Structure formats: C-alpha cells, structure tokens
Amino acid sequence: MTKRLLLLGFALVLVVSFAWAGGRGEQEQTGAVYLRFYYPVGVAGDHARIMEEMVRDFNSSQSDVIVEAIFSGGYRETMERAQTAFLSGNAPEVAVLDAPATYDLIEMGAITSLDGYIESEGGDGYISRFLPGFMEIARLEGQTWSIPFQRSTPLFYYNKDHFRAAGLDPDSPPTTWAEVAEYSRVLADYFDGDGRWPVQVPINFWLLKPLVLQAGGAVEADDGRSVAVDTPAMREAFGYLLGLVEAGHMAPIRQWAPSVSDFIAGNVSMLYNSTGSLTHISNSSEFEVGTGFLPTHTRQVVIEGGGNFFIFNTDERRQQAAWKFITWMTNAENAARWSMRSGYVAVTEDAYDVPAYQEHAQRNPNALTAFRQLQSVEVERNFMTYQQAQLAELLNEMKEDILGGANVDSTLREVQASADAILARFQR
C-alpha cells in the first residue's frame, strides 16, 4: 500500500512538473517572458523577505514578464554563482551584483551595455534621477553597465544611552579619528573593565579603503590594474586602528556580522558598518541609536558600496524584459520602498519626494544620515579592480593579520607583492 502511494505521488509530481513546463513554454510563445533574478543579502536584516515581496508585486503588476527571485548568498557567493552559471551557458537574465566586479564581468563578456535602454527611457534625463555618487561606478570605458539599486555608504553608529551615561553629548558623535580615540577613553572609563568595547571597526576591506583615503592616500588605480598597499597612508590607517586595539578600546579581530550583534546587544558603543544595516539595528536595539558621518582625518571623504542591477548577455527579448523589471524596481515609489524597508540609501532623487518616504524620514531621522553624507563630503567609488574578489579577500586577510599582531612593514610588503602578482596579466 505504501509503495503504491509513493508511486502515485511520484506520478503526480511528474504530471505537475510537465504541466508547469508546458505552461511556461506556451506562455513564452504567447508573450510572457520568464526571468531568473539572482540577488544577494550582504548585511544583517530581513532583506530576502522584502525582496521576494517586491518581486511578487512586480509579477502581479503586469502580465508580460514573470521574475523568479533567487537568493544566492552574500555578494561574493552571488557573484561566483552568476559567473559560473554564465560560463556553463545558463546565466541568469538579471542580477544584483557587487558593482566593483564590473571589470571582470566585462572581460568575461557576461553583461550587456545598458546605454541603448537608457536612451529609450530619455537618456540623460533618466540617468539624472540617480544620485551622482552612485552612478560613477556604473560606468566604465565610456559605457553604462549597471543601474544602482541596493546602495550604501559606511556609516558611524553609536549608542546614545551609553553616551548619556558616560557624560558625552548624545547628539554629537565623534567627527575625527582623534575624537574617536578620546570618546573611546571616556567610554572605557565608564565601563571600568566590565567587558564592553567602546568601538569596533570589523574586518572588511570596504571599511579599510575610506581610512586610507582619509589619510590622504589611495588604494587602487583608476583603471583597476594596480593597487597600492605598501604606502604611508596605509600605515597611517593601521596606526589609527592599532591605537584603538592597543589602548584596549577595540577588539582586535571581529567579523562583520558579529560586530552588528555586539552593537545591538549593547556590548559595543560605537560601530563602523553599512547604512544597509540601519533598519535591522534600529528595530533590534533596546537603546536609542545614533548615526553620524564617518569620522575623518586629513581628508573628509566616504566611499559608496552595495549592489547594482546587471543584465546578462542572453537574447534581446529577455534583455528587454529584464530592463522592464529594473525600471519598475527603481522607480521613485519602489526606490523609496526598498530604502524604508531595508535601510539602504534611496538611489533616486525623486524617491525623497515620495510622501511615504518623507513621513518615514520624519519618524526616523537616521534614515537621512547616509543621504546627507553623500551630499556633504567627497565621495569616491568602492574598491574596484580586475580580480576584485581575490584582492578584497587579500586585504581582509591583511587587516586580520596586522590587527592580530603581525609586523606591519613586512605584512604590507608581502601583500603588495601578492597583489602585484594577481594583477600582473592586466598590466599594460
């Protein structure tokens, strides 16, 4: 009896599967286009559920395109999965990917230029909707390769309750490296050895580059073919971090996700992290959360980050359908919706005019901190090179080694040599 039921169940699955496949083929022939959409989740929060809801709403809004949303891991995992699928001849039609990998995607022939689609939407008039700080990384070699969506900047989070208790002004976060060190000293005295840390800068290359820029240096060349690791500015950046560690004010090695949990739990008072974590941090913390611009040094500068929409080289019909999906996801209402729900920066100027967003910003002033930072200070692009994932991992390992006690000079020399070897074939 059990065996018979199993066979009947298996037969039913086959019937349903064939019916679905036949329906898909029939719908494609009569106009509906099916798209696979890869997307990452790179920060703490409920972003996958929010994305799935938005895709369902897109599918319900029209009958020409049906999108299958496929959560593909973090940024690195999603990029690797998309590249592997393309090389196997089974690329997703559209994906949100880490924009700094554009060099590698172009070299592979994986993605299509978007300039023709942009022109059909009004050209410069269409592009001018997007915040300028997010468009630079979308353009390479005179062409536009992606559209901003899941965008962020590093943000300075702080626990206002801790500030009040320690006698610090809860409305005045530190604005310089020197002030971070001083605030950390005050907080450490208040904690008096109770196991909490005044500040945390987690292990992540994305937080290292702005420190180097703030020290007056650079990390990668504009053409993405070389990196500068063994430099005075890199040493100055590590001097700042090591000073916090050696004073006992920062844990030497803390990864990205645990650092957010530490802050939410009240075990860290000040945190460098992404604006994409804002909603999760705000909703999960039992204390008043403050946000500020990145503390600066000799230069006030921030970098952008996060993911853009890319269209893969498939066929014109699917590419047109992917463009329709992208324009819907980035219209004013949906750019505002994604920002309100996730914490990422709304990527278009008109999103800030949406009444629901204006009400959200009045209730949640922290929602505008990243936007104001983008408007107020210099903005440079994220770490962007050929072989970007490999080099980013190299920088993460370097940061972990040095903060863990490795010799700064010898480590920087070794990492510089490794980076040069990785990029050797791209030298002109």
C-alpha positions, -999 to +999 in steps of 0.1 A: +000+000+000+028+024+010+047+016-022+016+022-043+010+056-027+046+066-032+043+057-069+011+077-072+027+106-055+057+104-078+035+103-109+016+133-096+048+153-092+058+144-128+024+155-141+026+188-123+061+194-134+053+187-171+022+208-169+043+237-154+070+233-180+044+232-208+027+262-195+059+281-193+068+273-229+033+282-240+033+315-222+067+324-236+054+317-271+024+339-264+043+368-249+052+362-212+090+361-206+104+343-176+135+357-159+158+343-133+169+371-109+199+364-086+202+387-056+225+388-025+220+397+011+252+413+024+241+428+057+220+418+087+183+421+084+152+407+067+162+418+032+154+385+014+117+386+025+115+423+014+130+414-020+107+385-025+077+407-017+087+433-042+093+408-070+058+393-063+043+427-066+061+433-099+048+400-113+013+410-102+016+444-118+017+432-154+015+400-174+044+403-199+073+393-175+075+368-147+105+370-125+118+342-103+137+357-074+167+335-064+185+343-031+221+335-039+240+342-007+263+372+001+278+394-025+308+372-032+287+340-034+262+356-057+289+369-080+306+334-081+272+317-088+263+342-116+297+338-132+296+300-130+261+300-145+272+322-174+302+301-182+280+270-182+256+286-207+229+290-181+233+327-170+206+345-150+189+371-171+193+398-144+211+401-111+220+425-083+258+422-080+286+440-063+294+468-088+332+467-083+333+434-102+323+451-134+358+448-148+357+411-145+322+408-159+331+428-189+362+408-195+341+376-194+316+390-219+289+383-193+269+415-193+254+439-218+258+477-220+227+495-209+232+527-229+206+517-256+180+510-230+188+542-211+184+562-243+150+547-248+140+560-213+151+596-220+189+593-219+204+619-195+170+628-182+166+593-170+201+590-155+199+623-138+173+608-114+200+588-097+223+602-070+256+611-087+277+594-061+262+560-072+265+564-110+303+567-112+308+530-105+282+521-130+302+535-159+334+521-174+351+525-207+326+551-218+296+529-213+270+523-186+269+487-174+246+487-144+219+506-126+221+515-089+196+498-065+209+482-033+233+510-024+250+521+008+278+540+024+298+532+055+280+548+085+290+556+121+266+541+146+266+549+183+247+541+214+231+573+227+223+557+260+259+549+266+269+584+256+245+599+282+256+576+309+293+584+303+287+622+302+291+625+264+267+646+243+243+621+227+237+644+197+274+649+189+292+618+177+329+620+171+339+636+138+376+628+137+399+599+144+413+618+174+378+623+188+370+586+183+401+578+205+390+604+231+354+592+232+367+556+235+387+566+265+357+582+282+335+552+275+362+528+287+365+547+320+327+545+324+326+507+316+355+502+341+365+468+328+330+453+325+338+435+292+323+460+268+342+477+240+339+514+232+343+510+194+345+484+167+358+485+131+351+450+118+373+431+094+363+443+059+382+458+030+352+482+025+360+499+058+397+500+051+396+520+019+380+551+034+405+551+062+434+552+036+416+579+016+411+599+048+448+597+055+454+612+021+463+581+001+447+558-025+443+521-028+436+512-064+444+529-097+415+544-117+419+517-144+417+489-119+450+474-130+471+481-099+468+485-061+489+504-036+493+486-003+528+493+009+522+531+014+525+557+042+487+563+041+480+525+046+504+526+076+486+557+090+453+539+087+466+509+106+482+533+131+447+545+139+432+510+142+461+496+162+460+526+186+424+516+195+434+480+199+465+487+220+445+510+243+421+482+249+392+501+233+386+478+204+386+440+199+415+433+175+396+409+153+358+410+149+340+400+117+312+419+100+280+401+112+291+395+149+300+432+152+264+442+144+252+417+170+277+431+196+263+466+190+227+456+192+234+437+225+250+469+240+285+453+241+299+479+217+292+516+219+304+529+185+304+509+153+316+513+117+291+495+095+268+498+065+237+520+062+222+488+048+221+475+084+202+506+096+167+491+097+178+459+114+199+478+140+171+503+147+144+476+150+165+453+171+182+476+196+166+484+230+185+517+233+184+549+213+206+545+181+225+575+168+242+577+134+268+601+120+292+606+091+324+586+091+349+603+114+376+619+092+413+627+094+433+648+069+406+645+042+368+642+047+357+615+022+335+585+021+331+557-004+299+541-018+290+505-018+263+479-024+248+463-054+236+473-089+213+457-114+232+440-143+216+424-174+234+393-187+240+386-223+212+363-233+189+375-261+172+407-269+137+396-257+149+386-223+172+417-220+142+439-228+122+421-202+150+425-176+151+462-184+114+465-177+119+448-143+148+471-135+129+503-143+100+491-122+123+483-092+140+517-094+110+540-099+105+566-073+080+546-052+100+514-052+133+531-046+117+547-016+100+514-005+133+495-006+151+521+013+124+524+040+122+487+045+159+477+042+178+507+054+198+511+021+200+546+006+172+555-017+191+558-050+170+583-069+163+620-062+126+616-067+124+589-041+129+615-015+097+633-027+075+603-022+051+612+007+056+579+024+093+584+024+090+619+038+069+606+066+094+578+073+123+603+075+104+624+100+098+594+122+133+581+116+159+609+113+187+584+110+173+574+076+187+606+060+222+604+075+238+585+046+220+607+021+233+638+038+268+623+040+267+617+002+256+654-003+281+669+021+315+652+017+337+639-011+325+606-025+348+580-041+339+547-056+342+514-039+373+493-042+372+484-079+398+463-098+403+434-120+402+402-099+384+422-073+371+394-052+405+378-049+421+412-040+394+420-015+400+388+003+437+395+004+430+429+020+407+413+046+434+387+055+460+415+057+438+435+081+432+405+103+469+396+104+480+431+113+454+437+139+462+402+153+498+412+159+517+407+126+545+431+118+531+460+098+560+466+075+567+430+065+530+423+061+524+452+038+554+443+017+542+407+013+507+417+004+519+443-021+539+415-038+509+392-038+486+419-052+511+427-080+513+391-089+475+388-091+473+418-114+504+411-135+485+399-166+464+432-166+495+455-168+497+475-200 
